[in-house]
C-alpha cells in the first residue's frame, strides 16, 4: 500500500502525536508499505525509510498544531495514495487532508489523540473548530481511530459510532534497555501548556521538598507561551526549577535519570509519557484522565490508585508515600514494566492500523 500521513509536526519534534506518527510510519515501512509524511517545518526528507515532505506554514500563537500551509493542499492533490490519514483534533491538517481524499475518491482516516476541553478565548476557538472544521472532516472520514477509550464518549457526539476504532498507543523497545540510575529528580515531561497544569506540580513539589530537601524539580518540554508563568509560580513557591528540552533520541537516557514522573494534566488521550516512564521502570503519577485509569489498572493492578491523584494535596500525599518507602514500590513498578512490554508495542499498533486501512479498500 501507499499511505500518506499528514501531521502538523513530525520527528524529531517532541510531542505525543509526532512520536505516534513516526513510530507508526516506521513500522508500516518495516511491513513492506510505502509511507509519505506531509508536515511543516524543515528536516530530513527520509527518516527510517519514511519519505517526509515539508511545507512552509504560518502557525497561530499559542496553538502550535494550527498551521496554515497553502502549499500543502497542492502537494497533496499531486500525491498518489491508497489511503490518506491525518492526526489531531484541533489541527487544520485533517480538514485539508479529508478534502483532498474526497476529491480524489480515496479513503480518509482520522486519528483522535485526545479531545481538548478549552475555556475562555481558547474555548471559543474550539467551538468554531468543532462546528466549521471538525464536522466536515469527521463526516468525510471512513474510520476514526481513537487511542483512548475515554475520548469515545466525546467523539460519538460528533461522528457515527460505527466509524470508531480503538487502537491504543505503543512504546519503543529502546526504553526497556536503559539501566536506571540513582536520582533525586522529580520531572514533568510534555508541552508547557496551561491545560497541563504544571503549576499544580510546582505547588506540590514545594510542599514535599520541605520534608525531602534533596529533591529536584525538572520540567522538560516545548514552551507554548507559559514558561514565564511557570517561573513566576516557582518563585512564589520558593523553589528552584530546571527547565530543559530533549530530543527524542535522548529520552530513554533522560528517564533513567529520574526518580519519578508527574503528569497533572486536565485532559489527555493516551500520553506516551505514561508508557515511556513505566517502560523505563520509573514511578509515574498522573491525574485520572484519558486512558490513565485503564492503563494504570492493567499495569499496576490493585495498586493503581497509588499512582493517580486528583488535586494538589492528593499529589503531595502520593509523592510523600512513595518517597517515605521507595523500596515498597519496586516490585509493583517492575511488574508494570513487564505488562507494558508485552501489551503495548508499535508493531501491534501498526498491524491493527493496517487492518483498518485494508478494510477500506476491500
N, C-alpha and C positions, 0 to 999 in steps of 0.2 A: 504494500500500500504506500501511497504518497500522502503524507499527513502534514498539514500546515497548522502550526500552533501560533497564536497571536497573543502577546502579553505586553503589558506596559513597560516592564523592566525585566532584565534577564541576567543570568550568571555572567560575571562574578558578583553582581549586586546582591546584597544580603536582604533577605525577606522570604517569608513562607511561600508566597506564590512563585517567586523567582526560582527558589530551590525546587519546588514541586515540578515546575515545567522542565527544568534542567534534568532532574533525575528521571522523570517520566520519558522525556525525549531520548535520553541516553539509553535507557532500557529498550525502548521501541526500536532504536537502531540496532542494538545487540540482537534483537529478534528478527532482523532482516528487513526492516522497513525504512523508508526514506522519510526523514523529518526535516522540515524547514520551519525555523522560528522567525517570525517577524516581530521586531521590538523597536525600542527607541534608544537613542544614545549612540555610543561608539564602542567597538570592541572587536574581538577576533571573529572572522566570518566562518570559521569552522571550529567547533568545540566537541571533542569526543565523538566525531562522526556526524554531529548535528550541524546542518547548514544554518547560519544565522545571518539575517538581513536586517540592517539597522536603518532607522529613519529619523530624520530631524523631527523634533516635536516641541511644542510650547506647553509647558506644564503650569497648571494653576497653582497659586500659592497655597500651602497647607494641604493640598490634595495631590500627592506625588503620583497617584495612579491615574489622575485625569490628564491625559496627554492629547493635545490636538495636533495631528500629523497629516497634513494634506497629501503627502507623497505615499502614505501607507495604502490608501484606497486604490490608487492607480497601480501600485505594485501588486496588491492582492488580486486585482482584476486580471493581471497578466499571469497569475500563478495557476499552474495545473495541479490539481489535488483531488484525491478521492474523498477526503474529509477535511473540513475546516473546523478548527477548535479554538476557543478563546477562554480567558480566565478572569475572574474577579468582578464581583458586584460593586459598582462604584467607578469602574473604569469605563472609558469610552470604547476601548478595543473590541469588546463583544458586539457592540452596536454595529460598527463598521464591518466586522468580520461576518456577522449574520446577514447584512445586506448584500455583501459580495457573494456569499454562499447561495443566497436566494436567487440573485441574478444569474448565477452560473448553474443553477439547478443541482447543487451539491448539498449533502447533509451538513448541518452546523450543530456542534456540540458545545455546550457551555458548562464550565466547572465553577461551582459556587464554593469558595473557600471560607466564607464567613458572611453573615448577614449583619451589616452595621446598624447601630442604634444611636444615631446622631441627634443633637439638640441645638437649639439656637439657630444661628445662620447656617451652620452645617446641616441642621435638620431640614431647613428649607431647601437646601441643595438636594438632600436625599429624597424629599418629596417630589421635586421636579424630575430627578433622575428616575424614580420609580414610575411616574406617570408617563413621561415622554420618551424615555430611553429604554429602560429595562422591559417595559411592556412590549416593545417591538421585538427585541432580540429573544426574549423568552417565548414569544409566540412562534418565531421562526425556528427556534431550537428543536431538533428532533429528540435530543436527550439532554437532561440536565444532571450532571454528576455532582453529588454533594459529598464532601469529605467528612462531614459531621452530621449525625442523625438529628442533633439539636436544631439544625437550620432547616430541617424538612418542614417543620410547622410554619416557619416564616415564608418559605418559597412556595408552599402549597397555596398560599393566599393569592399568588401571582401567576401560577402556572399549573397545568394539569398534573395530577399526581402520577399518572401513568408514564410521564416523561422522566420521572426522577429515578436515578440510580445511585445507590450508596457505595462508594469506594473510598475507604479511609486512606490517610497518608502513609508513607513508609519512612524508613530511616536507613541511611547509608551504613554499610558494614564497617566502614573505617572507624566509626565511633566505638565499636566494640574492641578495637585493637590497641587503644591508647591506655597505658597504665596510669592509674590515679596517683596524685601527689598530695602531700600534706599541704593544707591551705587554711587561711583564716578569712577567705573572701566569700562574701555573700554577693550574688550577682543578679542583675536583671539583664536579659538579652532580648532585643527586639527594637522596633522603631520607637523614637521618642515622640509619642503621640498622646494627646490628653486622654483618650479612651483607654490607654494602657494603665492609667492611674499609678504612675511611678511614684508620685508624691506620697501615696499610701505606704509604699515600701520604705521611703526615706523616713517617714514618721515612725514606723515600726522599728526600723533599724536603730534610730536614735534611742528608743526606749530599751531595746535589748542590749545595746552597747554599754549601757550603764553597769550591767552585770557581767558582760564579757568584753572588756576594754580592748582585747587584742583583735576583735573583729574589724574587717574592712568591707566597704561597700563599693562595688564596681558596676557601672552602667555601660553596657555595650550596645551600640546601635547607631542608626542613622537619625539625625535630628530632623524632625518635621516642624520645627519652629518653636519648640518649647524648652530648649536647653536652658535659656536664661531663667525661666520659671523654676526649673529643677534646681539650678544653682542657688536661687534665692530661697527655695524651700530647705535645702541643705544648710544654708547659713542660718536660717531661723531655728532649725533643729539643733544647730551646734555640732554638726558632724562634717567630716571631710568625705567627699565623693570623688572617685576616679572615673572620669569619662573616657570612653575609647570606642574605636571601631575595629572590626576584624574582617578579614577576607574569609570566604567560605572554607578555603583550604586550611585556615588557621583554627577553625572552630573546634575540631576534635582535641587539639592540644590545649585550647583555652578551657574547655570543660574540665579537663583533667586537673586544672589548677584551681578549681573552685571547691568550696565546702558545700555550698547549696545554691540552688537557682530559685528565684521567686518571680512568678507572673501574676500581678494583681489586676489583670485586665477586666474591663467592664463587659466585654464580649470577645469571643474568639470563635473560630470554626473548629479547626484541628491544628493547633500550634505545633510546628515541628520542634520547637524548643522542648516541649514535654518529652517527645520521643528521644531527642538527642541527649537530653540530660539523663533520662533513665538508661539509655544505651551506654552512656559514659559512666554508669554506676554512681551518679550524683543524686543527692536528695533534691527533689523539686516540689515546691509548694505553689499552689495555684488557686485562684477563685474557681468555683464550680460552674464554669461557663463552657459553652460549646460541647466538645467531645470529652472534656476533662473527667466528668463523673464516670462515664463508661470506661474510658481508658484506664483511669486510676483503679477502678474496681477490678478490671482484668489484670492489671499489673501488680497492684498491692493487696488485692483480696480484702480480707476483713479489716486490714489496717488502712484502707483507702482514706478514711476520714482524717487520719493523722496528717495528711498532706494537702487537705483542702481547707480554705478559710474564706470568710465572707466579709470581714471588715478588719480594720487596723488592729483592734485588741485581740481578735482571734488569731491574726497573723503573729502578733507578739507571743501569744500563748503557744502556738505551734512551733515557732522558732526556738523559744525557751525550752520546750520539752525535748526538742532534738539536740540542742546544744548541751543540755544537762546530762544526756545519756546517749551519745552518738553510737556507742557500741551496740546498743539495743536495736538500732535501725539497720545494721549491716546485713543481716540475714534477709530482711524484707526487701532491701534495695537490690541485693544480688538476685533474688527470685524474680523481681520485676524486670531486671535486665534480661534474664533468660526468657521470660514471657514475650518481651518485645522483640527479641532476636528471632524467635520462631514465628511470631504472628504478624509482624509488620515489616515487609520487605518491599523495595521498589520493583523487584521482579514481579511480585504478585500484583502490585498496583498496575504495572504495565500490561500484564496478561488480562486482568479484568477490564481495563480501559480498552484494550484492543478488541476484546469480545464485544464490548458496547459499540465500537466503531463498525466492526464487521456486520453486526446485526442490522445496521442501517443500509448496508449495501446488498443484502440478500433480496 
